[in-house]
Amino acid sequence: MKKKQQRNKEQENNWEERVVQVKRVTKVVKGGKKLSFRAILIVGNEKGQIGVGVGKASDVIGAVKKGVTDAKKHLINIPLTKSYSIPHTMHGISGAAKVIIRPSAIGSGVIAGGSTRTVLELAGVKNILAKQLRSSNTLNNARAVLNALSNLRTFKETAKDRDINIENLYGI
């Protein structure tokens, strides 16, 4: 039993979480304005697993805890290449936000801004180019990157879907 608990603790410890945004939000009620906090969190293990979560509570610490649990509920796995990049170019959309992510040369690093950069770093991507289009909304941009990453496919998956060998995929 103790070994199982230790294994669960090790799995919990390799998750890195970053708070991207904390906003003070108000709700107008009969007696006046009710103040609460909204926290946007990104959770990743830098090995191809990533999640974005939102938490709301009357205090910041509670909002962050709720955000972490929400992010862990919505985890996705992404395919990484040997050079810690992505297999192909992809577009992602969430709300009005649109994001383009492209594989980049080895040693170029993460070229991205805002919440897009945080999502890609925590996913374990080391070489990538990304551009946020249309919206500057932090949450929608993070979710757009998640949308793009979740739609990525490996060469093996593509070859299997087309019922051809991986060598014949591009007619080389």
Secondary structure, 3 states (H helix, E strand, C coil): CHHHHHHHHHHHHCCEEEEEEEEEEEEEECCEEEEEEEEEEEEECCCCEEEEEEEEECCHHHHHHHHHHHHHHCCEECCCCCCCCCCCCEEEEECCEEEEEEECCCCCCEECCHHHHHHHHHHCCCCEEEEEECCCCHHHHHHHHHHHHHCCCCHHHHHHHHCCCCCCCCCC
